[in-house]
Amino acid sequence: MLDETLLEEENLIIANKGSEDLIKDINKALAEFIKSDKYQELKLSGEHKRGCISCFLHSRQFDFLLQGAGKSLLLAACALFFGLILGVLGAAAKISKHKILRLIGNVYVELIRGTPMLLQILFLYIAFPLLMRSITGERFIPDPYVCGAIAMSINSGAYSTELIRSGIMGVDKGQWEACEVLGLNYTQTMKLIILPQAFKRIIPPIVSEFITLIKDSSLISVLGATELLYSAQILGANT
């Protein structure tokens, strides 16, 4: 089931039951091989390799862990990127003058922040395909990485909404008034004046959010996605 063999040890010779002559020939060949210098070289080489493995991870195992770590970082980066986009939209909705937009923003933030991310991941991976099947009648098998990335992005978007909203509200009220006097509309004010300052203020909490997303990426291991945690579990089971 794996793309490549992680660890391989070939130390058995199998013969059909009743093949006495073949077994005698095999035993004779093995006895001659054990007496040879080549066997001693292989034996010493094997003992040296086992000693290296006991001190540090085998190079192929270490590469396997690095691949899992790379997938975890990629998931966290994608979730942060799309989460910031959702955060900008959510923050704009929460500070909007329209009640419906404020209601949508509040419901999104409270619903996502009030439920575990694991539940959101399982909903997208299990419940959503069942819902699509009941509507379309066709079986839909989601990709665990895509489901994990979408769930993490939605979750990050709810937290980013509050971060960006606090950054926007932290900008001095006089700058809003100055933009209004200069004739800038709402979109120009947000794009040119307010958002650049807001993002500068929220850089530290955004870095903390990225670190949290790296840790939360371990939750998609329940879907069988081989990120860092699942890779470590596979190596632990093998060794």
N, C-alpha and C positions, 0 to 999 in steps of 0.2 A: 504493500500500500504506500510505502515511502518512495520518494523520487530516487533516492540512492541508499545504498547500504551504509549504516552508521558504523557498525562494528562487525567483523567477520572472523570466525575461528573455524577452520576446517581440520578436525581431528578424529573423524570417524570414517571407517570403510565398511560399507554394507554389501553383503552378498546374500543370494537367495538361500533359503533353508535347504540343506542337503548337498551344497556345493563344497564337499570336503576337499576335493583336489584344488579348487580355486583358492580356498582358504589357506591350504598348505603353501601354495605358491606365494600368496600375499604375505603370510607370516615369514616365509624365507626371505622375501625381498625386504621386508621391514627390518629383519634381524641384520641383514647385510648393510642396510642404510644406517642403522643405529651405530654400527661399528665404524662407519666412515667419518672423515673429518667434516664433511658437509653438515652432518647432523649436529655436531658440537657447535659449529658456527651459528646454525639456526637457533639452537637452544640458548646460547649466550645472547643472541640478538633478541629473542623473545623475552628473556628475563630483563634485559635492559629496557625494552619497550614497556613492559608491565610496571617497572619502577618509575618510568617517566609518567605513565598514566596515573599512578598513585600520587605523584607529586602535583601534577597539573593536568588539565583536560587534554584529551587527544585532539590533535589539530582539526580533524574533521568534525569532532563534537563541538569544538570551540567555534568553528565556522557556522555550524548549525544554530548555535546560540546567537551568534552575530546576525544571522538572517532573521531570527525571531525578534531581536532587538530592533532591527531596521524596520520591520513591519509595524512594531509598536510605535516607533517614532513617526512613521509615515501616517499611521492612523491618527495620532495626536495632532500632527501638523494639519492634516485635512480637516479634522474636527474644529481646530482653532480658527482656520481660515473661513470656513463656512459659518462657524459660530459667530464670528465677528460681523459677518454680513447680516445674519439674523439678528444680532445684537443691535446693529444700527437701525434696522427696520423696527425692532421691538421698542427701542428707546424713543424713536420718532413717534411711534404709536402712543406710548405712555405719556408723552408730554404734548400730544396733539390737543387742539381745541375741540375736536369732535369726540363726543361721548362714546360713539360706537368703536372708534379706533382705540380709545383709552381702555374700553372694556375688553377688547380683543387682546391688547397688550398685557393687561393685568391677568386675564384668564390663562394666557400662554405661560407667563412667568410663574404664577402660583401652581399651575398644574404640573409643569415640568420639574420645578424645584421641589415640589411636594411629593414626588414619587421617585422610587429608586431607579437608578440608571439600568440596573439589571432587568427590572420589569419592563422598561422601555425597549431594551434590546430584544427580550423574549417576545414582546408584542409584535415588533416588526418582523421577527423571524418565524413566529408560529401563528399568531392570530391574524396578522395582515394577509398572508397567503391564503388562509382559510376564508377570509372575507372576500378576497378577490375571486376565489374559486366559486363561492356561492353566487357571486354576481355574474361572472363570465362563463362559468362552467368548465374552465380549463385549469389544469393543475399548474401551479406556479411554485418553483423551487428557488428561493432566494439565495444569493451568495452571502456567506457569513461575514466576509470582509465588508461588503457593501452595506449590509444591515448594521454592522457595528459602526461603520463610519457615519451613516445617517443618524443613528441613535445618539452617538457621541456629539455630532454637530448640533442636533436639536437641543440636547442637554446643555451644551456649552453656550448655545445662543441665549438660553434663558438667563444664565449667570452673566453673560456678556451684556445683556440688556440692562441689567441693574448697574453694572460697572460703567457703561457708556452713559447711561442716564445721570448717574452721579457726577460723571465728568462734565457733562453738558451743564448741569445745574450749578456746578462749581465755578463756571465762568462768570465773571462780574456782570451784573445786570446792566451796567453802564455801556458795555460793549454792544449789547442788543439795541439799546437806545441810539447809540452812535450809528450803527448800521441802518437803523430806520431813518435817521436824519439824512444820511447820505443817499437814501433812495434805493437801498438794496432790498430785494424781496426775501421771503423766508428761505427759499432754496439757496440763494446766493449767500445769505448770512450763515447758514449752516455749513455750506461747502467751503467757503473761503475764510471764515473767521472762527466759528464756534468749534466745529469738529476737529480741526488741526490742534487747537489748544486742549480739547477734551482728550484726544488720543495721547497727547504728551503727558497728561496727568495720570492716565490709567495704565501706562507702560508697566510699572511694578506689579499691579494685580493681574495684568494679562500674562506676565511671565509666570506668576503663581498658578494661573489657570492652565497654562501649557503643561506645567509639571504635574498638576492634578490629572490632566487628560492622559499623560503617559502612564500614570498609575492605574487609572480607570480602564485603560485599554486591556488590562488583564481580564476584565469581565467577559470579553468576547471569546475567551477560551472555552466557555460553556457551550459554544456553538461548534467547537472543533476547529477553530481557526488557529493556526500555529504561530501565534505571536510569542513574545518572550516567555511568559509563564508556561504556556502549553509546550513549548520547546524544551524547557527545563524539566517538565513532568515526563516527557518522552525519554529524555536522557536518564532521568532518575529511575524510570521503570526498566530501562535496558541495562543499567550499570549497578 
